[in-house]
């Protein structure tokens, strides 16, 4: 990985050898920009579609910001964006490396030269990692204000404005210098999750340890795997750990949250899939990760003919697990009550293959960093229903943020 730091733009996707079904790329790295497209004044998802069509038989990597919602749903965002990822960016890399346990496939104009460079770096004595001074991490919301907001959101639910809302808040540090690569390595050691990413776009960094898939397309089949439902792991105590896992599976609250997002994603997929093909492949699946147990459901469908990437994004983005239901109304409430612009958080990072298949994650459990402004940020959230206990929701957010805080200790 040290070799890639010479590039001011790259995207590294790593599943940490999780046996996730359906299969995902084990390791995919795109470095350098042969051509690319980023959101700018007057740009749109339609322009992105034209760019994708112009890159037939090419690998593309990139992201969509949560705030792309403003174009898709005629919404607005007025909070300050401290990290400043564009609303979307995709690029055709100069160098592409695909790796698994058996082989490494390298695509570049001079693959032998690149391979030798990588070998040279890997054979050198490992440099001592830069030590990041422990940053002073602050909460955008204190506990009392957080609990007050949750109660206000529950009143919106009682009035019928929405059924469920994913509410997030930010942890941040100002004027902090970090070595993003070494911090990502620590984050991966603590939380080696299946949809992890190290993504650099010039001075903007994403260090992502996501366990969640947003969308995967293979041929005409498309599927989504939303996460709703979390319980804490108990390392060193198998009995209590299994009890927590069982409690999660049988929790009426967590099942209620999960089935709401399943219904929302079924509705989203039905806009682009053949009638009668959208199905729930797995409901209330419990999967264990280093920090938490998660409840994950899988919804799939067979796409209609002549459906393009832009059509899929218009139908499904932002993902229901990070919004709530009904989607447009809860996004208005998110803007009203959250104190930070989400930006790339609760957006998505992934790849589009030469066959136009793709796989994208949900950007959660992630550290965002702008090396020019030296601003560091991570966010945590939970699904709020009328039956949510505000104290427990606060505790869940702290649990999710815990893995990010550990990397700075």
C-alpha positions in Angstrom: 0.0 0.0 0.0 2.9 2.4 0.6 3.5 2.5 -3.2 0.2 4.1 -3.9 0.9 7.2 -1.9 2.6 8.8 -4.9 -0.8 9.3 -6.6 -3.0 12.2 -5.6 -6.1 10.2 -6.5 -6.7 6.5 -5.9 -9.4 4.1 -4.7 -8.6 0.9 -2.8 -11.5 -1.5 -2.1 -10.9 -4.5 0.2 -13.3 -7.2 1.5 -10.8 -8.5 4.0 -11.5 -12.0 2.8 -15.1 -12.1 4.1 -17.1 -14.8 2.5 -19.9 -12.4 1.5 -22.6 -13.7 -0.8 -22.9 -12.8 -3.5 -19.2 -12.6 -4.2 -17.4 -9.2 -4.2 -13.9 -8.3 -5.5 -11.4 -9.3 -2.9 -9.1 -6.4 -3.5 -9.4 -3.7 -6.2 -7.0 -0.7 -6.6 -7.3 2.0 -9.1 -4.6 4.7 -9.1 -4.0 7.8 -11.2 -6.5 9.5 -13.5 -6.6 8.6 -17.1 -9.9 10.4 -17.5 -12.6 11.4 -15.0 -15.7 13.4 -14.3 -16.6 15.2 -11.1 -19.7 17.2 -10.1 -19.4 20.9 -10.7 -21.7 23.8 -11.5 -24.4 22.7 -13.9 -23.3 19.0 -13.9 -25.8 16.3 -13.3 -26.3 12.6 -13.0 -27.2 12.6 -16.7 -23.7 13.8 -17.5 -22.3 11.0 -15.4 -24.3 8.5 -17.4 -22.8 9.9 -20.6 -19.3 9.5 -19.2 -20.0 5.9 -18.2 -21.3 5.1 -21.7 -18.2 6.7 -23.2 -15.9 4.4 -21.2 -17.0 1.1 -22.7 -14.8 -1.8 -21.7 -13.1 0.2 -19.0 -13.0 -0.1 -15.2 -14.4 3.0 -13.4 -14.1 3.8 -9.7 -15.6 6.6 -7.7 -18.3 7.8 -5.3 -21.7 9.5 -4.9 -22.2 11.9 -2.0 -25.3 11.8 0.1 -26.0 15.3 -1.0 -26.6 14.2 -4.6 -30.1 13.9 -3.1 -30.6 17.6 -3.8 -30.6 16.9 -7.5 -32.6 13.7 -7.4 -35.3 15.0 -5.1 -35.2 18.8 -5.5 -33.9 19.2 -1.9 -31.3 21.5 -0.5 -28.5 21.4 2.1 -27.4 24.5 4.0 -25.0 23.1 6.6 -21.2 23.7 6.2 -19.2 21.0 4.3 -15.8 20.8 6.0 -14.4 17.9 4.0 -15.6 19.0 0.5 -15.8 15.8 -1.6 -17.8 16.7 -4.8 -21.3 15.3 -5.1 -19.9 12.7 -7.5 -16.6 11.7 -9.0 -15.7 8.7 -11.2 -12.4 8.0 -12.9 -10.8 5.6 -15.3 -7.5 4.7 -13.5 -4.1 4.8 -15.1 -3.2 1.6 -13.1 -5.7 -1.0 -12.1 -4.8 -4.0 -9.8 -7.1 -6.8 -8.9 -5.9 -9.3 -6.2 -7.1 -12.4 -4.6 -5.4 -15.3 -2.8 -4.4 -16.9 -6.1 -3.2 -14.1 -8.4 -2.7 -10.4 -9.0 -3.9 -8.9 -12.3 -2.3 -5.6 -13.2 -3.6 -3.4 -16.0 -1.4 -0.5 -17.0 0.5 0.8 -20.1 3.8 -0.7 -18.7 2.8 -3.4 -16.3 6.3 -4.8 -15.9 7.6 -1.4 -14.8 4.8 -1.0 -12.3 5.2 -4.5 -10.9 8.9 -3.9 -10.4 8.2 -0.6 -8.6 5.7 -2.4 -6.2 8.2 -5.1 -5.5 10.9 -2.6 -4.8 8.7 -0.9 -2.2 7.6 -4.1 -0.6 11.2 -5.4 -0.3 12.4 -2.3 1.5 12.6 -2.3 5.3 9.2 -1.1 6.5 9.4 2.6 7.4 8.4 3.5 10.9 4.8 4.6 10.8 4.1 8.2 11.5 2.6 8.6 14.9 -0.5 10.7 14.9 -0.9 12.9 17.9 -4.1 12.0 19.7 -6.6 14.6 18.4 -9.1 16.3 20.6 -12.3 14.8 19.3 -15.4 16.8 20.0 -19.1 16.0 19.6 -21.2 18.2 17.4 -24.1 17.4 19.8 -23.9 16.8 23.5 -26.1 14.1 25.1 -28.8 16.4 26.3 -29.4 18.1 23.0 -29.2 14.7 21.2 -31.9 13.3 23.4 -34.1 16.4 22.9 -33.8 16.0 19.1 -34.8 12.4 19.3 -37.9 13.3 21.3 -38.8 15.9 18.7 -38.3 13.3 15.9 -40.6 11.0 17.7 -43.3 13.7 17.8 -42.9 13.9 14.0 -43.5 10.2 13.8 -46.5 10.5 16.1 -48.0 13.1 13.8 -47.5 10.9 10.8 -44.7 12.8 9.1 -42.6 9.7 8.9 -42.3 6.1 10.2 -38.6 5.9 10.8 -35.7 8.2 10.5 -31.9 7.6 10.4 -30.5 10.4 12.6 -26.7 11.0 12.6 -24.3 13.3 14.5 -20.7 14.2 13.9 -17.5 13.8 15.9 -14.8 16.1 14.7 -11.3 17.5 15.3 -9.8 20.8 14.0 -6.2 21.5 13.0 -5.1 17.9 13.2 -2.3 16.2 11.2 -2.7 12.5 10.5 -1.0 9.9 8.2 -4.2 8.6 6.5 -2.5 5.3 5.4 -1.3 4.3 8.8 -4.7 5.3 10.3 -6.5 3.2 7.7 -4.3 0.2 8.6 -5.2 0.6 12.3 -8.9 1.0 11.4 -8.7 -2.2 9.3 -7.0 -4.1 12.1 -9.8 -3.1 14.5 -12.7 -3.4 12.1 -11.7 -5.5 9.0 -15.1 -5.2 7.4 -16.2 -6.5 3.9 -16.9 -3.2 2.2 -13.8 -1.3 3.3 -12.2 1.5 1.3 -9.2 3.8 1.3 -10.1 6.6 -1.1 -8.1 9.7 -1.9 -9.3 12.5 -4.1 -6.5 15.1 -4.0 -6.6 16.6 -0.4 -9.8 14.7 0.5 -9.5 11.3 2.2 -12.0 8.6 3.1 -10.9 5.8 5.5 -13.9 3.4 5.4 -14.6 0.3 7.4 -18.1 -0.4 6.2 -19.9 -3.7 6.7 -22.8 -2.7 4.4 -23.4 -3.2 0.7 -25.6 -0.7 -1.0 -26.1 -2.2 -4.5 -24.6 -4.9 -6.6 -25.5 -5.6 -10.2 -24.6 -8.8 -12.1 -26.1 -9.0 -15.6 -29.8 -8.2 -15.2 -29.9 -9.1 -11.5 -29.6 -6.3 -8.9 -29.6 -6.6 -5.2 -29.3 -4.6 -2.0 -28.4 -5.6 1.5 -29.5 -3.0 4.0 -28.4 -3.2 7.7 -30.8 -2.3 10.4 -30.2 -3.7 13.9 -27.1 -3.7 16.0 -25.9 -5.4 19.2 -22.5 -5.2 20.9 -20.0 -8.0 20.7 -18.6 -9.4 24.0 -15.0 -10.5 23.3 -13.8 -13.4 25.5 -17.3 -14.3 26.7 -18.9 -16.7 24.2 -22.0 -17.2 26.2 -22.8 -13.5 26.6 -21.8 -12.9 23.0 -24.3 -15.5 21.8 -26.9 -14.1 24.1 -26.5 -10.7 22.5 -26.7 -12.2 19.0 -29.9 -14.1 19.9 -31.5 -10.9 21.5 -30.8 -9.0 18.3 -32.5 -11.7 16.2 -35.6 -11.8 18.5 -35.8 -8.0 19.1 -39.2 -6.7 18.0 -37.8 -3.1 17.8 -34.9 -4.2 15.6 -37.1 -6.4 13.4 -39.5 -3.5 13.0 -36.7 -1.2 11.9 -35.4 -3.8 9.5 -38.7 -4.6 7.8 -39.4 -0.9 7.3 -36.1 -0.5 5.3 -36.8 -3.8 3.5 -40.2 -2.5 2.3 -38.6 0.8 1.3 -35.9 -1.0 -0.8 -38.4 -3.3 -2.3 -40.3 -0.2 -3.5 -37.2 1.4 -4.9 -36.1 -1.7 -6.8 -39.6 -2.2 -8.2 -39.1 1.1 -10.2 -36.4 -0.5 -12.3 -37.2 -4.2 -12.1 -39.6 -6.5 -14.0 -42.9 -6.9 -12.4 -43.1 -9.8 -10.0 -39.3 -10.3 -9.8 -38.5 -8.2 -6.6 -38.1 -10.6 -3.7 -36.7 -10.8 -0.2 -34.0 -13.4 -0.4 -33.1 -13.2 3.3 -35.0 -11.5 6.2 -33.4 -10.7 9.6 -30.0 -12.4 8.8 -27.6 -12.0 11.7 -24.0 -11.4 10.8 -21.1 -11.0 13.2 -18.3 -8.4 12.8 -15.4 -7.6 15.1 -17.2 -4.8 17.0 -20.9 -5.7 16.6 -23.6 -8.1 15.5 -25.7 -6.8 12.6 -29.2 -7.6 11.2 -29.0 -7.7 7.4 -31.6 -8.4 4.9 -31.2 -9.1 1.2 -33.6 -7.9 -1.5 -33.1 -8.6 -5.2 -34.9 -8.3 -8.6 -34.4 -8.7 -12.3 -33.9 -5.4 -14.1 -36.1 -4.2 -17.0 -34.5 -3.8 -20.4 -32.7 -0.5 -21.2 -32.1 0.5 -17.6 -29.0 2.6 -17.1 -26.8 3.4 -14.1 -28.4 6.9 -13.8 -31.9 5.2 -13.7 -30.8 2.9 -10.9 -29.4 5.8 -8.9 -32.5 7.9 -9.4 -34.6 5.0 -8.1 -32.6 4.0 -5.1 -30.3 6.7 -3.9 -29.7 7.7 -1.1 -30.0 4.2 0.4 -33.0 3.6 2.7 -30.9 2.3 5.6 -29.4 5.9 5.9 -32.6 7.8 5.4 -35.8 6.2 6.6 -39.4 6.3 5.3 -40.9 8.0 3.5 -37.6 8.9 2.0 -38.1 12.5 0.8 -39.8 13.7 4.0 -37.2 12.1 6.3 -34.4 13.8 4.2 -36.1 17.1 4.9 -36.1 16.3 8.6 -32.5 15.2 8.5 -31.6 18.6 7.1 -33.7 20.3 9.8 -32.3 18.5 12.8 -28.7 17.4 12.0 -26.0 19.9 12.5 -23.5 18.8 9.8 -23.5 18.3 6.1 -23.2 14.5 5.5 -21.2 14.8 2.3 -19.6 11.5 1.4 -20.8 10.0 4.7 -23.9 7.8 4.0 -23.0 8.1 0.3 -21.4 5.3 -1.6 -18.0 4.2 -3.0 -17.4 1.4 -5.4 -16.6 0.3 -9.0 -18.2 -0.2 -12.4 -16.7 -3.1 -14.4 -16.0 -3.2 -18.1 -19.3 -5.3 -18.5 -21.2 -2.5 -16.7 -21.7 -4.6 -13.6 -21.0 -2.9 -10.3 -20.7 -3.1 -6.6 -21.1 -0.2 -4.1 -20.9 0.1 -0.4 -22.7 2.3 2.2 -20.2 4.8 3.6 -20.5 4.2 7.4 -18.0 3.5 10.1 -15.7 5.9 8.3 -13.2 8.7 8.9 -13.2 11.7 6.6 -10.2 14.0 6.4 -9.2 17.1 4.5 -5.5 17.5 4.6 -5.5 21.1 3.4 -7.9 22.4 6.2 -6.7 19.7 8.6 -10.3 18.9 9.5 -11.1 15.4 10.6 -14.6 14.0 10.9 -16.6 10.9 11.5 -20.3 10.4 12.0 -22.5 7.9 13.7 -26.3 7.3 13.7 -29.2 5.0 14.3 -32.7 4.4 13.2 -35.3 6.3 15.2 -38.8 4.9 15.6 -41.6 6.0 18.0 -40.6 3.2 20.3 -36.9 4.1 20.4 -35.3 4.8 23.8 -33.3 8.0 23.3 -30.7 6.9 25.9 -30.1 3.6 24.1 -29.9 5.3 20.8 -27.2 7.6 22.2 -25.3 4.6 23.5 -25.6 2.9 20.1 -24.0 5.9 18.4 -21.1 5.9 20.9 -20.6 2.2 20.2 -20.4 2.7 16.5 -18.0 5.6 16.9 -15.8 3.6 19.3 -13.9 1.8 16.5 -12.9 5.2 15.0 -11.8 6.7 18.3 -9.6 3.6 19.0 -7.4 4.3 16.0 -6.1 7.5 17.6 -5.2 6.0 21.0 
